[in-house]
Amino acid sequence: MPIRTRGKVFDLQQLFDQINARYFDGAVTARVSWGRQVKPGRYRHSINVGYYVVELNLIRIHPGLDRSWIPRFYLEWVLFHEMLHAVHPILTTNGRRRFHTTEFARDELRFEQHALAVEWERRNLAALLSI
């Protein structure tokens, strides 16, 4: 799948570079791209708004977040979260991979608009599930 950073509303590379400079001192080397296009309007029970592919050092963001009603701070929070995966090791405990360790959760709180983004997601979950 090709790397695609420019969307209709948001430029992921620009946001990535700003977040990388602000929170990571430019240390995150992952590439970033919008994910595969999906059919909108189908309701689902869960949604993966972003994910980090460790083997490819690649962050993919759900293309449904490239919409004018999605606040920039929310997309930045999703991107920040995935960037944390690029810097935190994946731990294995009793044969299970642990992605969200205590240290990861602590670092996630460094995002200045964390509480606002979590609250926005909670209030808009139904809309997000249909993108």
GUSE-817675 format. One record per atom (N, C-alpha, C): residue number from 1; y negated, z negated, x negated; residue in one letter. Coordinates in pm, whole numbers, padded with zeros to 5 digits. Example, Ala and Ser with C-alpha at 12.3 -4.5 7.8 and 13.67 -1.06 7.14 Angstrom:
<sites>
site pos: 1 yy: 00569 zz: -00780 xx: -01319 code: a
site pos: 1 yy: 00450 zz: -00780 xx: -01230 code: a
site pos: 1 yy: 00330 zz: -00780 xx: -01320 code: a
site pos: 2 yy: 00225 zz: -00708 xx: -01285 code: s
site pos: 2 yy: 00106 zz: -00714 xx: -01367 code: s
site pos: 2 yy: -00003 zz: -00787 xx: -01290 code: s
</sites>
This chain:
<sites>
site pos: 1 yy: 00117 zz: 00000 xx: -00085 code: m
site pos: 1 yy: 00000 zz: 00000 xx: 00000 code: m
site pos: 1 yy: -00125 zz: 00000 xx: -00090 code: m
site pos: 2 yy: -00220 zz: 00086 xx: -00063 code: p
site pos: 2 yy: -00338 zz: 00095 xx: -00148 code: p
site pos: 2 yy: -00429 zz: -00028 xx: -00134 code: p
site pos: 3 yy: -00507 zz: -00053 xx: -00238 code: i
site pos: 3 yy: -00606 zz: -00161 xx: -00235 code: i
site pos: 3 yy: -00728 zz: -00109 xx: -00159 code: i
site pos: 4 yy: -00770 zz: -00186 xx: -00060 code: r
site pos: 4 yy: -00885 zz: -00147 xx: 00022 code: r
site pos: 4 yy: -00974 zz: -00270 xx: 00039 code: r
site pos: 5 yy: -01092 zz: -00266 xx: -00021 code: t
site pos: 5 yy: -01180 zz: -00384 xx: -00016 code: t
site pos: 5 yy: -01297 zz: -00368 xx: 00080 code: t
site pos: 6 yy: -01338 zz: -00246 xx: 00104 code: r
site pos: 6 yy: -01452 zz: -00224 xx: 00194 code: r
site pos: 6 yy: -01404 zz: -00212 xx: 00337 code: r
site pos: 7 yy: -01462 zz: -00295 xx: 00422 code: g
site pos: 7 yy: -01433 zz: -00286 xx: 00563 code: g
site pos: 7 yy: -01554 zz: -00231 xx: 00636 code: g
site pos: 8 yy: -01548 zz: -00231 xx: 00767 code: k
site pos: 8 yy: -01662 zz: -00186 xx: 00846 code: k
site pos: 8 yy: -01773 zz: -00290 xx: 00846 code: k
site pos: 9 yy: -01736 zz: -00417 xx: 00839 code: v
site pos: 9 yy: -01833 zz: -00526 xx: 00844 code: v
site pos: 9 yy: -01844 zz: -00598 xx: 00710 code: v
site pos: 10 yy: -01731 zz: -00626 xx: 00648 code: f
site pos: 10 yy: -01729 zz: -00708 xx: 00526 code: f
site pos: 10 yy: -01673 zz: -00630 xx: 00407 code: f
site pos: 11 yy: -01727 zz: -00660 xx: 00290 code: d
site pos: 11 yy: -01676 zz: -00608 xx: 00164 code: d
site pos: 11 yy: -01604 zz: -00723 xx: 00094 code: d
site pos: 12 yy: -01471 zz: -00720 xx: 00095 code: l
site pos: 12 yy: -01393 zz: -00830 xx: 00038 code: l
site pos: 12 yy: -01419 zz: -00851 xx: -00110 code: l
site pos: 13 yy: -01437 zz: -00743 xx: -00185 code: q
site pos: 13 yy: -01459 zz: -00759 xx: -00329 code: q
site pos: 13 yy: -01589 zz: -00833 xx: -00355 code: q
site pos: 14 yy: -01692 zz: -00801 xx: -00279 code: q
site pos: 14 yy: -01820 zz: -00870 xx: -00295 code: q
site pos: 14 yy: -01805 zz: -01020 xx: -00264 code: q
site pos: 15 yy: -01738 zz: -01051 xx: -00155 code: l
site pos: 15 yy: -01718 zz: -01192 xx: -00118 code: l
site pos: 15 yy: -01631 zz: -01262 xx: -00223 code: l
site pos: 16 yy: -01524 zz: -01196 xx: -00265 code: f
site pos: 16 yy: -01436 zz: -01251 xx: -00368 code: f
site pos: 16 yy: -01515 zz: -01285 xx: -00494 code: f
site pos: 17 yy: -01595 zz: -01190 xx: -00540 code: d
site pos: 17 yy: -01672 zz: -01211 xx: -00663 code: d
site pos: 17 yy: -01768 zz: -01329 xx: -00650 code: d
site pos: 18 yy: -01833 zz: -01342 xx: -00535 code: q
site pos: 18 yy: -01926 zz: -01453 xx: -00513 code: q
site pos: 18 yy: -01853 zz: -01587 xx: -00510 code: q
site pos: 19 yy: -01741 zz: -01593 xx: -00440 code: i
site pos: 19 yy: -01664 zz: -01717 xx: -00431 code: i
site pos: 19 yy: -01605 zz: -01751 xx: -00568 code: i
site pos: 20 yy: -01556 zz: -01651 xx: -00638 code: n
site pos: 20 yy: -01497 zz: -01671 xx: -00770 code: n
site pos: 20 yy: -01601 zz: -01731 xx: -00866 code: n
site pos: 21 yy: -01722 zz: -01679 xx: -00864 code: a
site pos: 21 yy: -01827 zz: -01730 xx: -00951 code: a
site pos: 21 yy: -01868 zz: -01872 xx: -00911 code: a
site pos: 22 yy: -01882 zz: -01896 xx: -00781 code: r
site pos: 22 yy: -01933 zz: -02024 xx: -00732 code: r
site pos: 22 yy: -01833 zz: -02139 xx: -00746 code: r
site pos: 23 yy: -01708 zz: -02113 xx: -00712 code: y
site pos: 23 yy: -01610 zz: -02222 xx: -00708 code: y
site pos: 23 yy: -01509 zz: -02223 xx: -00822 code: y
site pos: 24 yy: -01488 zz: -02108 xx: -00887 code: f
site pos: 24 yy: -01382 zz: -02098 xx: -00987 code: f
site pos: 24 yy: -01431 zz: -02056 xx: -01125 code: f
site pos: 25 yy: -01562 zz: -02050 xx: -01145 code: d
site pos: 25 yy: -01619 zz: -02006 xx: -01273 code: d
site pos: 25 yy: -01561 zz: -01873 xx: -01319 code: d
site pos: 26 yy: -01530 zz: -01785 xx: -01222 code: g
site pos: 26 yy: -01480 zz: -01652 xx: -01253 code: g
site pos: 26 yy: -01336 zz: -01647 xx: -01300 code: g
site pos: 27 yy: -01262 zz: -01758 xx: -01286 code: a
site pos: 27 yy: -01127 zz: -01767 xx: -01343 code: a
site pos: 27 yy: -01017 zz: -01700 xx: -01260 code: a
site pos: 28 yy: -01042 zz: -01670 xx: -01134 code: v
site pos: 28 yy: -00937 zz: -01610 xx: -01051 code: v
site pos: 28 yy: -00929 zz: -01461 xx: -01082 code: v
site pos: 29 yy: -00811 zz: -01418 xx: -01126 code: t
site pos: 29 yy: -00793 zz: -01278 xx: -01168 code: t
site pos: 29 yy: -00724 zz: -01193 xx: -01062 code: t
site pos: 30 yy: -00693 zz: -01253 xx: -00948 code: a
site pos: 30 yy: -00621 zz: -01179 xx: -00843 code: a
site pos: 30 yy: -00703 zz: -01062 xx: -00792 code: a
site pos: 31 yy: -00632 zz: -00961 xx: -00742 code: r
site pos: 31 yy: -00698 zz: -00852 xx: -00672 code: r
site pos: 31 yy: -00704 zz: -00891 xx: -00525 code: r
site pos: 32 yy: -00791 zz: -00826 xx: -00450 code: v
site pos: 32 yy: -00806 zz: -00858 xx: -00309 code: v
site pos: 32 yy: -00808 zz: -00728 xx: -00229 code: v
site pos: 33 yy: -00752 zz: -00733 xx: -00109 code: s
site pos: 33 yy: -00747 zz: -00614 xx: -00025 code: s
site pos: 33 yy: -00732 zz: -00655 xx: 00121 code: s
site pos: 34 yy: -00780 zz: -00568 xx: 00209 code: w
site pos: 34 yy: -00747 zz: -00582 xx: 00351 code: w
site pos: 34 yy: -00600 zz: -00548 xx: 00366 code: w
site pos: 35 yy: -00535 zz: -00612 xx: 00459 code: g
site pos: 35 yy: -00394 zz: -00586 xx: 00485 code: g
site pos: 35 yy: -00375 zz: -00460 xx: 00567 code: g
site pos: 36 yy: -00252 zz: -00438 xx: 00606 code: r
site pos: 36 yy: -00213 zz: -00322 xx: 00686 code: r
site pos: 36 yy: -00276 zz: -00331 xx: 00825 code: r
site pos: 37 yy: -00320 zz: -00218 xx: 00875 code: q
site pos: 37 yy: -00376 zz: -00213 xx: 01010 code: q
site pos: 37 yy: -00270 zz: -00250 xx: 01112 code: q
site pos: 38 yy: -00310 zz: -00326 xx: 01211 code: v
site pos: 38 yy: -00218 zz: -00367 xx: 01318 code: v
site pos: 38 yy: -00277 zz: -00327 xx: 01452 code: v
site pos: 39 yy: -00191 zz: -00316 xx: 01552 code: k
site pos: 39 yy: -00239 zz: -00285 xx: 01686 code: k
site pos: 39 yy: -00310 zz: -00406 xx: 01743 code: k
site pos: 40 yy: -00438 zz: -00393 xx: 01777 code: p
site pos: 40 yy: -00510 zz: -00508 xx: 01833 code: p
site pos: 40 yy: -00470 zz: -00533 xx: 01978 code: p
site pos: 41 yy: -00502 zz: -00652 xx: 02025 code: g
site pos: 41 yy: -00484 zz: -00683 xx: 02165 code: g
site pos: 41 yy: -00350 zz: -00741 xx: 02202 code: g
site pos: 42 yy: -00255 zz: -00741 xx: 02112 code: r
site pos: 42 yy: -00124 zz: -00796 xx: 02144 code: r
site pos: 42 yy: -00128 zz: -00946 xx: 02112 code: r
site pos: 43 yy: -00097 zz: -01028 xx: 02209 code: y
site pos: 43 yy: -00102 zz: -01172 xx: 02188 code: y
site pos: 43 yy: 00020 zz: -01216 xx: 02109 code: y
site pos: 44 yy: -00001 zz: -01305 xx: 02016 code: r
site pos: 44 yy: 00108 zz: -01359 xx: 01935 code: r
site pos: 44 yy: 00096 zz: -01512 xx: 01937 code: r
site pos: 45 yy: 00197 zz: -01578 xx: 01890 code: h
site pos: 45 yy: 00198 zz: -01725 xx: 01887 code: h
site pos: 45 yy: 00143 zz: -01781 xx: 01757 code: h
site pos: 46 yy: 00138 zz: -01697 xx: 01655 code: s
site pos: 46 yy: 00080 zz: -01739 xx: 01528 code: s
site pos: 46 yy: 00020 zz: -01617 xx: 01460 code: s
site pos: 47 yy: -00063 zz: -01643 xx: 01363 code: i
site pos: 47 yy: -00126 zz: -01533 xx: 01289 code: i
site pos: 47 yy: -00140 zz: -01574 xx: 01144 code: i
site pos: 48 yy: -00116 zz: -01481 xx: 01057 code: n
site pos: 48 yy: -00134 zz: -01503 xx: 00914 code: n
site pos: 48 yy: -00263 zz: -01432 xx: 00876 code: n
site pos: 49 yy: -00373 zz: -01507 xx: 00869 code: v
site pos: 49 yy: -00503 zz: -01445 xx: 00845 code: v
site pos: 49 yy: -00521 zz: -01403 xx: 00699 code: v
site pos: 50 yy: -00440 zz: -01457 xx: 00612 code: g
site pos: 50 yy: -00444 zz: -01418 xx: 00472 code: g
site pos: 50 yy: -00320 zz: -01467 xx: 00401 code: g
site pos: 51 yy: -00287 zz: -01402 xx: 00291 code: y
site pos: 51 yy: -00174 zz: -01449 xx: 00211 code: y
site pos: 51 yy: -00190 zz: -01401 xx: 00068 code: y
site pos: 52 yy: -00128 zz: -01477 xx: -00021 code: y
site pos: 52 yy: -00130 zz: -01446 xx: -00163 code: y
site pos: 52 yy: 00009 zz: -01405 xx: -00206 code: y
site pos: 53 yy: 00019 zz: -01287 xx: -00268 code: v
site pos: 53 yy: 00147 zz: -01237 xx: -00320 code: v
site pos: 53 yy: 00149 zz: -01267 xx: -00470 code: v
site pos: 54 yy: 00219 zz: -01374 xx: -00506 code: v
site pos: 54 yy: 00217 zz: -01420 xx: -00644 code: v
site pos: 54 yy: 00271 zz: -01314 xx: -00740 code: v
site pos: 55 yy: 00375 zz: -01241 xx: -00700 code: e
site pos: 55 yy: 00434 zz: -01140 xx: -00789 code: e
site pos: 55 yy: 00338 zz: -01027 xx: -00820 code: e
site pos: 56 yy: 00244 zz: -00999 xx: -00732 code: l
site pos: 56 yy: 00146 zz: -00892 xx: -00751 code: l
site pos: 56 yy: 00008 zz: -00943 xx: -00788 code: l
site pos: 57 yy: -00009 zz: -01076 xx: -00788 code: n
site pos: 57 yy: -00140 zz: -01138 xx: -00808 code: n
site pos: 57 yy: -00242 zz: -01071 xx: -00715 code: n
site pos: 58 yy: -00206 zz: -01070 xx: -00586 code: l
site pos: 58 yy: -00281 zz: -00997 xx: -00486 code: l
site pos: 58 yy: -00305 zz: -01082 xx: -00362 code: l
site pos: 59 yy: -00427 zz: -01083 xx: -00316 code: i
site pos: 59 yy: -00464 zz: -01151 xx: -00192 code: i
site pos: 59 yy: -00483 zz: -01044 xx: -00086 code: i
site pos: 60 yy: -00415 zz: -01060 xx: 00027 code: r
site pos: 60 yy: -00432 zz: -00969 xx: 00141 code: r
site pos: 60 yy: -00493 zz: -01048 xx: 00256 code: r
site pos: 61 yy: -00593 zz: -00988 xx: 00318 code: i
site pos: 61 yy: -00662 zz: -01049 xx: 00431 code: i
site pos: 61 yy: -00636 zz: -00966 xx: 00555 code: i
site pos: 62 yy: -00607 zz: -01033 xx: 00666 code: h
site pos: 62 yy: -00579 zz: -00965 xx: 00793 code: h
site pos: 62 yy: -00698 zz: -00875 xx: 00830 code: h
site pos: 63 yy: -00673 zz: -00747 xx: 00856 code: p
site pos: 63 yy: -00783 zz: -00654 xx: 00886 code: p
site pos: 63 yy: -00858 zz: -00689 xx: 01015 code: p
site pos: 64 yy: -00798 zz: -00768 xx: 01101 code: g
site pos: 64 yy: -00866 zz: -00810 xx: 01223 code: g
site pos: 64 yy: -00984 zz: -00901 xx: 01197 code: g
site pos: 65 yy: -00994 zz: -00955 xx: 01074 code: l
site pos: 65 yy: -01110 zz: -01039 xx: 01041 code: l
site pos: 65 yy: -01232 zz: -00956 xx: 01003 code: l
site pos: 66 yy: -01216 zz: -00827 xx: 00995 code: d
site pos: 66 yy: -01328 zz: -00737 xx: 00964 code: d
site pos: 66 yy: -01397 zz: -00697 xx: 01094 code: d
site pos: 67 yy: -01452 zz: -00796 xx: 01163 code: r
site pos: 67 yy: -01520 zz: -00774 xx: 01292 code: r
site pos: 67 yy: -01650 zz: -00852 xx: 01294 code: r
site pos: 68 yy: -01744 zz: -00799 xx: 01369 code: s
site pos: 68 yy: -01877 zz: -00860 xx: 01370 code: s
site pos: 68 yy: -01879 zz: -01000 xx: 01431 code: s
site pos: 69 yy: -01783 zz: -01034 xx: 01516 code: w
site pos: 69 yy: -01783 zz: -01167 xx: 01576 code: w
site pos: 69 yy: -01718 zz: -01273 xx: 01488 code: w
site pos: 70 yy: -01660 zz: -01230 xx: 01377 code: i
site pos: 70 yy: -01604 zz: -01325 xx: 01280 code: i
site pos: 70 yy: -01717 zz: -01371 xx: 01189 code: i
site pos: 71 yy: -01745 zz: -01501 xx: 01185 code: p
site pos: 71 yy: -01852 zz: -01548 xx: 01096 code: p
site pos: 71 yy: -01814 zz: -01531 xx: 00949 code: p
site pos: 72 yy: -01911 zz: -01499 xx: 00871 code: r
site pos: 72 yy: -01889 zz: -01480 xx: 00727 code: r
site pos: 72 yy: -01827 zz: -01606 xx: 00665 code: r
site pos: 73 yy: -01876 zz: -01725 xx: 00706 code: f
site pos: 73 yy: -01824 zz: -01848 xx: 00646 code: f
site pos: 73 yy: -01675 zz: -01864 xx: 00674 code: f
site pos: 74 yy: -01627 zz: -01815 xx: 00788 code: y
site pos: 74 yy: -01484 zz: -01826 xx: 00818 code: y
site pos: 74 yy: -01403 zz: -01736 xx: 00726 code: y
site pos: 75 yy: -01446 zz: -01611 xx: 00711 code: l
site pos: 75 yy: -01376 zz: -01519 xx: 00622 code: l
site pos: 75 yy: -01379 zz: -01572 xx: 00478 code: l
site pos: 76 yy: -01493 zz: -01626 xx: 00437 code: e
site pos: 76 yy: -01503 zz: -01683 xx: 00303 code: e
site pos: 76 yy: -01405 zz: -01799 xx: 00286 code: e
site pos: 77 yy: -01388 zz: -01881 xx: 00389 code: w
site pos: 77 yy: -01295 zz: -01993 xx: 00381 code: w
site pos: 77 yy: -01151 zz: -01943 xx: 00367 code: w
site pos: 78 yy: -01116 zz: -01841 xx: 00443 code: v
site pos: 78 yy: -00981 zz: -01783 xx: 00433 code: v
site pos: 78 yy: -00960 zz: -01729 xx: 00291 code: v
site pos: 79 yy: -01058 zz: -01658 xx: 00240 code: l
site pos: 79 yy: -01048 zz: -01602 xx: 00106 code: l
site pos: 79 yy: -01039 zz: -01713 xx: 00001 code: l
site pos: 80 yy: -01122 zz: -01816 xx: 00015 code: f
site pos: 80 yy: -01119 zz: -01931 xx: -00076 code: f
site pos: 80 yy: -00980 zz: -01995 xx: -00076 code: f
site pos: 81 yy: -00924 zz: -02014 xx: 00041 code: h
site pos: 81 yy: -00791 zz: -02074 xx: 00054 code: h
site pos: 81 yy: -00687 zz: -01992 xx: -00023 code: h
site pos: 82 yy: -00692 zz: -01860 xx: -00005 code: e
site pos: 82 yy: -00595 zz: -01774 xx: -00075 code: e
site pos: 82 yy: -00620 zz: -01773 xx: -00226 code: e
site pos: 83 yy: -00745 zz: -01784 xx: -00266 code: m
site pos: 83 yy: -00777 zz: -01791 xx: -00408 code: m
site pos: 83 yy: -00720 zz: -01919 xx: -00469 code: m
site pos: 84 yy: -00718 zz: -02027 xx: -00392 code: l
site pos: 84 yy: -00657 zz: -02151 xx: -00441 code: l
site pos: 84 yy: -00510 zz: -02130 xx: -00473 code: l
site pos: 85 yy: -00442 zz: -02047 xx: -00394 code: h
site pos: 85 yy: -00301 zz: -02018 xx: -00422 code: h
site pos: 85 yy: -00284 zz: -01950 xx: -00558 code: h
site pos: 86 yy: -00385 zz: -01874 xx: -00598 code: a
site pos: 86 yy: -00378 zz: -01804 xx: -00727 code: a
site pos: 86 yy: -00395 zz: -01900 xx: -00845 code: a
site pos: 87 yy: -00453 zz: -02017 xx: -00822 code: v
site pos: 87 yy: -00475 zz: -02110 xx: -00933 code: v
site pos: 87 yy: -00383 zz: -02233 xx: -00928 code: v
site pos: 88 yy: -00324 zz: -02261 xx: -00814 code: h
site pos: 88 yy: -00232 zz: -02375 xx: -00802 code: h
site pos: 88 yy: -00088 zz: -02327 xx: -00816 code: h
site pos: 89 yy: -00011 zz: -02393 xx: -00900 code: p
site pos: 89 yy: 00129 zz: -02353 xx: -00912 code: p
site pos: 89 yy: 00207 zz: -02385 xx: -00785 code: p
site pos: 90 yy: 00311 zz: -02307 xx: -00762 code: i
site pos: 90 yy: 00402 zz: -02332 xx: -00651 code: i
site pos: 90 yy: 00508 zz: -02429 xx: -00702 code: i
site pos: 91 yy: 00515 zz: -02544 xx: -00639 code: l
site pos: 91 yy: 00612 zz: -02644 xx: -00680 code: l
site pos: 91 yy: 00740 zz: -02630 xx: -00599 code: l
site pos: 92 yy: 00851 zz: -02668 xx: -00658 code: t
site pos: 92 yy: 00979 zz: -02667 xx: -00588 code: t
site pos: 92 yy: 01032 zz: -02810 xx: -00583 code: t
site pos: 93 yy: 01058 zz: -02858 xx: -00462 code: t
site pos: 93 yy: 01112 zz: -02991 xx: -00442 code: t
site pos: 93 yy: 01237 zz: -02980 xx: -00355 code: t
site pos: 94 yy: 01348 zz: -03029 xx: -00405 code: n
site pos: 94 yy: 01475 zz: -03021 xx: -00333 code: n
site pos: 94 yy: 01506 zz: -02879 xx: -00287 code: n
site pos: 95 yy: 01477 zz: -02782 xx: -00372 code: g
site pos: 95 yy: 01506 zz: -02643 xx: -00341 code: g
site pos: 95 yy: 01406 zz: -02574 xx: -00249 code: g
site pos: 96 yy: 01303 zz: -02645 xx: -00207 code: r
site pos: 96 yy: 01202 zz: -02586 xx: -00118 code: r
site pos: 96 yy: 01071 zz: -02564 xx: -00193 code: r
site pos: 97 yy: 01014 zz: -02447 xx: -00172 code: r
site pos: 97 yy: 00884 zz: -02417 xx: -00236 code: r
site pos: 97 yy: 00773 zz: -02485 xx: -00159 code: r
site pos: 98 yy: 00685 zz: -02551 xx: -00234 code: r
site pos: 98 yy: 00570 zz: -02621 xx: -00175 code: r
site pos: 98 yy: 00442 zz: -02551 xx: -00219 code: r
site pos: 99 yy: 00373 zz: -02493 xx: -00122 code: f
site pos: 99 yy: 00250 zz: -02420 xx: -00150 code: f
site pos: 99 yy: 00127 zz: -02507 xx: -00134 code: f
site pos: 100 yy: 00129 zz: -02597 xx: -00038 code: h
site pos: 100 yy: 00012 zz: -02680 xx: -00006 code: h
site pos: 100 yy: 00037 zz: -02824 xx: -00051 code: h
site pos: 101 yy: 00016 zz: -02845 xx: -00179 code: t
site pos: 101 yy: 00036 zz: -02977 xx: -00237 code: t
site pos: 101 yy: -00084 zz: -03066 xx: -00207 code: t
site pos: 102 yy: -00073 zz: -03192 xx: -00245 code: t
site pos: 102 yy: -00185 zz: -03285 xx: -00229 code: t
site pos: 102 yy: -00307 zz: -03235 xx: -00307 code: t
site pos: 103 yy: -00283 zz: -03184 xx: -00426 code: e
site pos: 103 yy: -00394 zz: -03133 xx: -00509 code: e
site pos: 103 yy: -00458 zz: -03010 xx: -00444 code: e
site pos: 104 yy: -00374 zz: -02925 xx: -00386 code: f
site pos: 104 yy: -00424 zz: -02807 xx: -00317 code: f
site pos: 104 yy: -00516 zz: -02849 xx: -00202 code: f
site pos: 105 yy: -00468 zz: -02942 xx: -00119 code: a
site pos: 105 yy: -00547 zz: -02990 xx: -00004 code: a
site pos: 105 yy: -00678 zz: -03054 xx: -00050 code: a
site pos: 106 yy: -00674 zz: -03128 xx: -00159 code: r
site pos: 106 yy: -00796 zz: -03188 xx: -00213 code: r
site pos: 106 yy: -00895 zz: -03080 xx: -00257 code: r
site pos: 107 yy: -00845 zz: -02979 xx: -00327 code: d
site pos: 107 yy: -00932 zz: -02872 xx: -00374 code: d
site pos: 107 yy: -00987 zz: -02788 xx: -00259 code: d
site pos: 108 yy: -00910 zz: -02776 xx: -00152 code: e
site pos: 108 yy: -00958 zz: -02698 xx: -00038 code: e
site pos: 108 yy: -01085 zz: -02759 xx: 00022 code: e
site pos: 109 yy: -01098 zz: -02889 xx: 00011 code: l
site pos: 109 yy: -01217 zz: -02959 xx: 00063 code: l
site pos: 109 yy: -01343 zz: -02929 xx: -00019 code: l
site pos: 110 yy: -01328 zz: -02866 xx: -00135 code: r
site pos: 110 yy: -01444 zz: -02827 xx: -00215 code: r
site pos: 110 yy: -01526 zz: -02718 xx: -00147 code: r
site pos: 111 yy: -01466 zz: -02642 xx: -00058 code: f
site pos: 111 yy: -01540 zz: -02537 xx: 00012 code: f
site pos: 111 yy: -01645 zz: -02603 xx: 00099 code: f
site pos: 112 yy: -01770 zz: -02569 xx: 00076 code: e
site pos: 112 yy: -01882 zz: -02639 xx: 00140 code: e
site pos: 112 yy: -01879 zz: -02635 xx: 00292 code: e
site pos: 113 yy: -01828 zz: -02529 xx: 00349 code: q
site pos: 113 yy: -01825 zz: -02517 xx: 00495 code: q
site pos: 113 yy: -01685 zz: -02536 xx: 00551 code: q
site pos: 114 yy: -01605 zz: -02614 xx: 00481 code: h
site pos: 114 yy: -01466 zz: -02636 xx: 00520 code: h
site pos: 114 yy: -01456 zz: -02689 xx: 00663 code: h
site pos: 115 yy: -01525 zz: -02796 xx: 00693 code: a
site pos: 115 yy: -01516 zz: -02857 xx: 00827 code: a
site pos: 115 yy: -01563 zz: -02760 xx: 00934 code: a
site pos: 116 yy: -01668 zz: -02686 xx: 00907 code: l
site pos: 116 yy: -01720 zz: -02588 xx: 01002 code: l
site pos: 116 yy: -01618 zz: -02477 xx: 01026 code: l
site pos: 117 yy: -01554 zz: -02430 xx: 00920 code: a
site pos: 117 yy: -01455 zz: -02322 xx: 00932 code: a
site pos: 117 yy: -01331 zz: -02369 xx: 01010 code: a
site pos: 118 yy: -01285 zz: -02490 xx: 00981 code: v
site pos: 118 yy: -01168 zz: -02544 xx: 01052 code: v
site pos: 118 yy: -01200 zz: -02558 xx: 01201 code: v
site pos: 119 yy: -01319 zz: -02609 xx: 01231 code: e
site pos: 119 yy: -01359 zz: -02625 xx: 01372 code: e
site pos: 119 yy: -01375 zz: -02490 xx: 01440 code: e
site pos: 120 yy: -01434 zz: -02392 xx: 01371 code: w
site pos: 120 yy: -01449 zz: -02259 xx: 01430 code: w
site pos: 120 yy: -01312 zz: -02199 xx: 01461 code: w
site pos: 121 yy: -01219 zz: -02213 xx: 01368 code: e
site pos: 121 yy: -01084 zz: -02160 xx: 01390 code: e
site pos: 121 yy: -01019 zz: -02227 xx: 01512 code: e
site pos: 122 yy: -01033 zz: -02358 xx: 01521 code: r
site pos: 122 yy: -00974 zz: -02431 xx: 01634 code: r
site pos: 122 yy: -01031 zz: -02382 xx: 01766 code: r
site pos: 123 yy: -01163 zz: -02362 xx: 01773 code: r
site pos: 123 yy: -01227 zz: -02318 xx: 01896 code: r
site pos: 123 yy: -01199 zz: -02171 xx: 01930 code: r
site pos: 124 yy: -01164 zz: -02092 xx: 01830 code: n
site pos: 124 yy: -01147 zz: -01948 xx: 01850 code: n
site pos: 124 yy: -01005 zz: -01900 xx: 01828 code: n
site pos: 125 yy: -00910 zz: -01992 xx: 01831 code: l
site pos: 125 yy: -00773 zz: -01957 xx: 01803 code: l
site pos: 125 yy: -00718 zz: -01851 xx: 01898 code: l
site pos: 126 yy: -00748 zz: -01863 xx: 02026 code: a
site pos: 126 yy: -00697 zz: -01764 xx: 02123 code: a
site pos: 126 yy: -00746 zz: -01624 xx: 02087 code: a
site pos: 127 yy: -00872 zz: -01611 xx: 02050 code: a
site pos: 127 yy: -00927 zz: -01480 xx: 02012 code: a
site pos: 127 yy: -00861 zz: -01430 xx: 01884 code: a
site pos: 128 yy: -00840 zz: -01518 xx: 01789 code: l
site pos: 128 yy: -00776 zz: -01479 xx: 01664 code: l
site pos: 128 yy: -00633 zz: -01432 xx: 01686 code: l
site pos: 129 yy: -00564 zz: -01496 xx: 01779 code: l
site pos: 129 yy: -00425 zz: -01459 xx: 01807 code: l
site pos: 129 yy: -00412 zz: -01321 xx: 01869 code: l
site pos: 130 yy: -00522 zz: -01266 xx: 01918 code: s
site pos: 130 yy: -00515 zz: -01133 xx: 01983 code: s
site pos: 130 yy: -00573 zz: -01021 xx: 01896 code: s
site pos: 131 yy: -00613 zz: -01052 xx: 01772 code: i
site pos: 131 yy: -00668 zz: -00945 xx: 01686 code: i
site pos: 131 yy: -00558 zz: -00862 xx: 01623 code: i
</sites>
